[in-house]
């Protein structure tokens, strides 16, 4: 259940990015469909999308932290 909860937490980002690995990024398209097995392609696609989702979450966490620091700095200077 922890695995499903973790995938569910990342499902929006996975849903938004999985098509790039299916159709647009040709090197990854070859990786996903290279096995010619539907189950292996599905698992590969889920793993790639999950990794991308985790990286997107990390990126937004640091952007938010940077934004808050800049905002606090500007408030302390009276802007």
GROMACS elastic network, one bead per residue, 0.5 to 0.9 nm:
[ bonds ]
;  ai    aj funct       b0    kb
    1     4     6  0.51361   500
    1     5     6  0.61162   500
    1     6     6  0.85936   500
    2     5     6  0.50217   500
    2     6     6  0.61153   500
    2     7     6  0.86230   500
    3     6     6  0.50944   500
    3     7     6  0.62066   500
    3     8     6  0.84734   500
    4     7     6  0.50799   500
    4     8     6  0.59291   500
    4     9     6  0.84967   500
    5     9     6  0.61033   500
    5    10     6  0.87224   500
    6     9     6  0.51203   500
    6    10     6  0.65160   500
    6    11     6  0.85941   500
    7    10     6  0.51495   500
    7    11     6  0.58134   500
    7    14     6  0.85984   500
    7    50     6  0.73237   500
    8    12     6  0.80139   500
    9    12     6  0.76564   500
    9    13     6  0.89803   500
   10    13     6  0.57444   500
   10    14     6  0.61878   500
   10    15     6  0.86824   500
   10    50     6  0.68877   500
   10    53     6  0.60104   500
   10    54     6  0.73479   500
   10    57     6  0.86409   500
   11    15     6  0.58867   500
   11    16     6  0.84990   500
   11    49     6  0.89405   500
   11    50     6  0.80797   500
   11    53     6  0.80477   500
   12    15     6  0.51022   500
   12    16     6  0.62420   500
   12    17     6  0.87223   500
   12    53     6  0.83255   500
   13    16     6  0.50689   500
   13    17     6  0.61386   500
   13    18     6  0.84250   500
   13    49     6  0.77254   500
   13    50     6  0.80563   500
   13    52     6  0.77966   500
   13    53     6  0.51331   500
   13    54     6  0.85542   500
   13    56     6  0.77259   500
   13    57     6  0.86169   500
   14    17     6  0.52780   500
   14    18     6  0.57438   500
   14    46     6  0.76969   500
   14    48     6  0.86841   500
   14    50     6  0.59478   500
   14    51     6  0.87436   500
   14    52     6  0.73551   500
   14    53     6  0.57522   500
   15    18     6  0.57195   500
   15    19     6  0.78112   500
   15    49     6  0.78786   500
   16    19     6  0.71812   500
   16    20     6  0.85312   500
   16    49     6  0.88211   500
   17    20     6  0.56810   500
   17    21     6  0.72568   500
   17    49     6  0.62455   500
   17    52     6  0.74876   500
   17    53     6  0.78778   500
   18    21     6  0.53669   500
   18    22     6  0.64751   500
   18    23     6  0.89026   500
   18    45     6  0.68073   500
   18    46     6  0.77269   500
   18    48     6  0.78330   500
   18    49     6  0.54480   500
   18    50     6  0.89657   500
   18    52     6  0.89486   500
   19    23     6  0.59068   500
   19    24     6  0.72616   500
   20    23     6  0.54749   500
   20    25     6  0.57895   500
   20    26     6  0.88175   500
   20    28     6  0.84354   500
   20    29     6  0.82967   500
   21    24     6  0.63271   500
   21    25     6  0.57352   500
   21    26     6  0.77396   500
   21    27     6  0.86100   500
   21    28     6  0.54918   500
   21    29     6  0.55481   500
   21    31     6  0.88250   500
   21    32     6  0.73319   500
   21    45     6  0.69898   500
   21    48     6  0.77007   500
   21    49     6  0.78382   500
   22    25     6  0.75615   500
   22    26     6  0.83490   500
   22    28     6  0.75091   500
   22    29     6  0.53069   500
   22    30     6  0.88616   500
   22    32     6  0.70980   500
   22    33     6  0.81927   500
   22    45     6  0.76982   500
   23    26     6  0.70189   500
   23    28     6  0.86955   500
   23    29     6  0.62369   500
   24    27     6  0.89679   500
   24    28     6  0.83910   500
   24    29     6  0.73498   500
   25    28     6  0.55278   500
   25    29     6  0.61335   500
   25    30     6  0.88757   500
   26    30     6  0.62722   500
   26    31     6  0.86737   500
   27    30     6  0.53142   500
   27    31     6  0.65314   500
   27    32     6  0.89216   500
   28    32     6  0.60940   500
   28    33     6  0.85245   500
   28    48     6  0.88757   500
   29    32     6  0.51486   500
   29    33     6  0.60635   500
   29    34     6  0.78942   500
   30    33     6  0.53685   500
   30    34     6  0.51978   500
   30    35     6  0.88394   500
   31    34     6  0.51227   500
   31    35     6  0.77451   500
   31    41     6  0.82162   500
   31    44     6  0.79666   500
   32    35     6  0.73524   500
   32    36     6  0.87877   500
   32    40     6  0.79432   500
   32    42     6  0.76832   500
   32    43     6  0.87170   500
   32    44     6  0.58409   500
   32    45     6  0.61019   500
   32    48     6  0.89308   500
   33    36     6  0.57527   500
   33    37     6  0.75935   500
   33    38     6  0.80613   500
   33    40     6  0.84388   500
   33    41     6  0.56169   500
   33    42     6  0.89662   500
   33    44     6  0.88586   500
   34    37     6  0.81609   500
   34    41     6  0.77518   500
   35    38     6  0.81257   500
   35    40     6  0.67998   500
   35    41     6  0.68476   500
   36    40     6  0.80303   500
   36    41     6  0.74302   500
   37    40     6  0.54351   500
   37    41     6  0.61096   500
   37    42     6  0.86255   500
   38    41     6  0.50487   500
   38    42     6  0.60587   500
   38    43     6  0.86401   500
   39    42     6  0.50547   500
   39    43     6  0.61931   500
   39    44     6  0.85105   500
   40    43     6  0.51669   500
   40    44     6  0.60275   500
   40    45     6  0.84686   500
   41    44     6  0.51004   500
   41    45     6  0.60397   500
   41    46     6  0.85921   500
   42    45     6  0.50732   500
   42    46     6  0.61493   500
   42    47     6  0.86140   500
   43    46     6  0.50920   500
   43    47     6  0.61523   500
   43    48     6  0.86065   500
   44    47     6  0.51724   500
   44    48     6  0.61452   500
   44    49     6  0.85113   500
   45    48     6  0.51892   500
   45    49     6  0.60183   500
   45    50     6  0.84131   500
   46    49     6  0.51392   500
   46    50     6  0.59338   500
   46    51     6  0.85606   500
   47    50     6  0.50490   500
   47    51     6  0.61489   500
   47    52     6  0.85466   500
   48    51     6  0.52413   500
   48    52     6  0.62036   500
   48    53     6  0.86035   500
   49    52     6  0.50464   500
   49    53     6  0.60725   500
   49    54     6  0.86748   500
   50    54     6  0.62448   500
   50    55     6  0.86590   500
   51    54     6  0.51758   500
   51    55     6  0.62771   500
   51    56     6  0.86549   500
   52    55     6  0.50960   500
   52    56     6  0.61225   500
   52    57     6  0.86330   500
   53    56     6  0.50673   500
   53    57     6  0.62154   500
   53    58     6  0.86758   500
   54    57     6  0.51451   500
   54    58     6  0.62875   500
   54    59     6  0.86460   500
   55    58     6  0.50849   500
   55    59     6  0.61055   500
   55    60     6  0.86871   500
   56    59     6  0.50032   500
   56    60     6  0.62148   500
   56    61     6  0.85394   500
   57    60     6  0.52410   500
   57    61     6  0.61062   500
   57    62     6  0.87560   500
   58    61     6  0.50645   500
   58    62     6  0.63809   500
   58    63     6  0.86653   500
   59    62     6  0.53891   500
   59    63     6  0.62242   500
   59    64     6  0.86541   500
   60    64     6  0.59605   500
   60    65     6  0.84500   500
   61    64     6  0.52035   500
   61    65     6  0.62338   500
   61    66     6  0.86883   500
   62    66     6  0.60783   500
   62    67     6  0.84740   500
   63    66     6  0.50764   500
   63    67     6  0.60535   500
   63    68     6  0.86053   500
   64    67     6  0.50264   500
   64    68     6  0.61747   500
   64    69     6  0.86391   500
   65    68     6  0.52019   500
   65    69     6  0.62851   500
   65    70     6  0.87400   500
   66    69     6  0.51327   500
   66    70     6  0.62171   500
   66    71     6  0.85077   500
   67    70     6  0.51929   500
   67    71     6  0.60172   500
   67    72     6  0.85784   500
   68    72     6  0.60574   500
   68    73     6  0.84634   500
   69    72     6  0.51837   500
   69    73     6  0.60851   500
   69    74     6  0.86055   500
   70    73     6  0.50262   500
   70    74     6  0.61368   500
   70    75     6  0.85635   500
   71    74     6  0.51910   500
   71    75     6  0.61737   500
   71    76     6  0.86454   500
   72    75     6  0.50233   500
   72    76     6  0.61239   500
   72    77     6  0.86676   500
   73    76     6  0.51542   500
   73    77     6  0.63806   500
   73    78     6  0.88245   500
   73    79     6  0.88834   500
   74    77     6  0.51101   500
   74    78     6  0.63362   500
   74    79     6  0.52837   500
   75    78     6  0.50887   500
   75    79     6  0.54852   500
   76    79     6  0.76175   500
